[in-house]
Amino acid sequence: MLLRLGLGSIDSMKYIFIHAVAAVIFLYLATAVFGIVHLKEGANIIFLAAVWAVLNGIIKPVLNLITLPVRFITLGLASILLNIVVIFLFAHFTGVFVDLTFLKAFVLAALNALVLGSLNILL
């Protein structure tokens, strides 16, 4: 998907919009509704959503391309681990998660897949 995006095209604007909205919804659900993640004080949700959108919209497709043979061999199960790796990258870059374990990262990866899938269907 990343390779077919042209600068300024409708598809790229939709792609950026979906990932930006998904980032805000994902962070809101993870913190306020489900209480899985406790953010440190002073964490700006808009900045965090921008970092999450960049990781999820640019870095993750590149990692998907790199790990394609592994995902093919494992019949797609490696994509779950890739989502968890992206969540740990987000936690490392921003430093906002107080206590992030592998189980919480797994739940967050499932929540992220649910949010992104729902937005892709709706929009």
N, C-alpha and C positions, 0 to 999 in steps of 0.2 A: 504494500500500500504506500509505503514511504517513497518508493522509486517513481511512482506514477504521478506524484503531486507536482504541479507546476506552480511557480511563484505567482500569487495573485489569482489563481483560478478559484472557481466556486467550490471544487472538491477540497482544496487545501484550506479554505476558510471554514468549511463545514467540519473538517478534521480537527482544526485548532479549536473551534467552538465546542465540539463534543468533548474533547479532552479537558478543556478549561472548566466546563460545567461539571463533568464527571469528577474532576479533582475537588471542586468545592463540595459536591454532594458526598463524595467518599470521605473527606475529612470531617464533615459535619456528622455523618452517620457513625463514623469510628469514634468520635469524641463525645458528642452530646447524646445520641440515641442509645448506642450499645455500650458505651463506656469501656470499650476495649483498650483505648489509648488515652493516656493522661498527658496532655501537653504541658510543657514547662510554662511558667509565667512569662508574659510578654511576647508570646508567639503570635505573629501576625498571620491570620488565616489566609489572606490574599497572597502573601509572599509564599506561604507553604503550598497553596494551590498552584501557583506558577511553577515552583520547583517540581511538584508532583506531575504537572502536565508536561513539562520538558522531559522528565525521566520516562514517563509512560508513553509519550508521543514520539520521542526521538531516539532515546537510548534503548528502550525496550525493542522496537522493531529491528534495530541493528543487532542486538543480542539474539533476537529470534532468527535472524539470517545466519548468524555465526553458529548457533546451536541447532541448525536444521537437521544435520545428520543424526544427532543424539535424539532429537524429538522424533525423528522417523523410526529409529530403532526401538525407542521406548513407547511407541504408539501414542505420543502426545503427553505422556505423564511428566516428561521433563519440563513442560511449559508451566506446571504448577511450581516447580522449584525455581524456575526463572522469575515468576511473579514474586516469590518470596525473596529472591536475591534483589529484585528492584525495590522491595519494601525496606530491606536492610540497607541498601544504598541510600534511600531517602532518609532513613534514620541517621545514617552516618554523615551525610552532607548537611542536614539541618540541625541535628542534635536536639530534636524536640521530644522524642519519645522517652518517657521516664523509665519504664520497664518493658522492654520488648523481648519476648521469648519466641521460640520457633513456633509454638502453638498459636500464639497471638498473630504472628506473621502469616501463618496458614489461613486463619480466619479472615484476616485483612485481605489476603490475596483472593479468597472466595468472594468477599464483599466487593472488591474492586472489579472482579470479573462480572458480577451481577449488575453493578452500576453501569459499567461500560457496555455490556450486552444490551441492557434495557435502553440506554440512550441511543445506541446504534439502530435498534429496532424502531424506536419512536421517531427519531429524526432521520 
